Amino acid sequence: MTTALDDMKAVNVRVLDVRGLTDIADTMVIASGNSDRHVRSIAERVVEKAKAAGFRPLGTEGARDAEWVLVDLQDVVVHVMLPRVREFYGLESLWESTPAVAVPALRRTAGRRRRAAP
C-alpha cells in the first residue's frame, strides 16, 4: 500500500492504529489528492497493488465523484480525499488519541473482520 500511495504522490498521508477503538478495521489510512482525478487514480492504484499482492478488496466507495474514495482492505481502510473534503469531515479528529503508525503490509487473514459479540 505504501508503494501505491508513493507512486501516485498522495499528499499528507496519515496512518492511524485504531485497534481497540473500532471493530471496523485495525488501521485507517487517510491521504489527499490534488484533484478528483488524482483522488480516483490513487484509489485505483491502491486496489491494483492489493490485487497484485493477492488480496481482494472488499469494496470501493465514492470513485464516481472522487471527492472521497474509500477502499476497504479488511483490516485496513484507506480514505483518499480532496483537501477541502478532508478538512470538512475531519476524520483525524475522530481518532486524535491514536498514535500515527507506519503503513502496515497487507496480510492475509483466515476469516473476515472480527465482530463484536451481540
SULNOR-V850244 format. One record per backbone hydrogen bond with DSSP energy under -1.0 kcal/mol. NH is the residue of the N-H (numbers start at 1). CO is the residue of the C=O. E is the energy in kcal/mol with one decimal. If there is no record, write none. Layout:
NH&CO&E / NH&CO&E
This chain:
5&1&-2.3 / 6&2&-2.8 / 7&3&-3.5 / 8&4&-1.7 / 9&6&-1.6 / 10&5&-2.7 / 11&32&-3.0 / 14&30&-2.9 / 16&28&-3.2 / 17&99&-1.7 / 18&26&-2.4 / 21&18&-2.1 / 22&18&-1.2 / 26&75&-2.3 / 27&75&-2.2 / 28&16&-2.5 / 29&77&-2.9 / 30&14&-3.1 / 31&79&-2.6 / 32&11&-2.8 / 33&81&-2.0 / 39&35&-2.7 / 40&36&-2.4 / 41&37&-2.3 / 42&38&-2.5 / 43&39&-2.3 / 44&40&-2.5 / 45&41&-2.2 / 46&42&-2.2 / 47&43&-2.2 / 48&44&-2.6 / 49&45&-2.8 / 50&46&-2.2 / 51&47&-2.6 / 52&48&-2.6 / 53&49&-1.5 / 54&51&-1.7 / 55&50&-2.7 / 58&72&-2.2 / 59&72&-1.0 / 61&70&-2.4 / 66&62&-2.6 / 69&80&-3.2 / 70&61&-2.5 / 71&78&-2.9 / 72&59&-2.9 / 73&76&-2.7 / 75&73&-1.3 / 77&27&-2.4 / 78&71&-2.8 / 79&29&-3.5 / 80&69&-2.9 / 81&31&-2.5 / 82&67&-2.5 / 86&82&-2.7 / 87&83&-2.5 / 88&84&-2.1 / 89&85&-2.5 / 90&86&-2.1 / 93&90&-1.1 / 94&91&-1.1 / 98&95&-2.5 / 101&15&-2.3
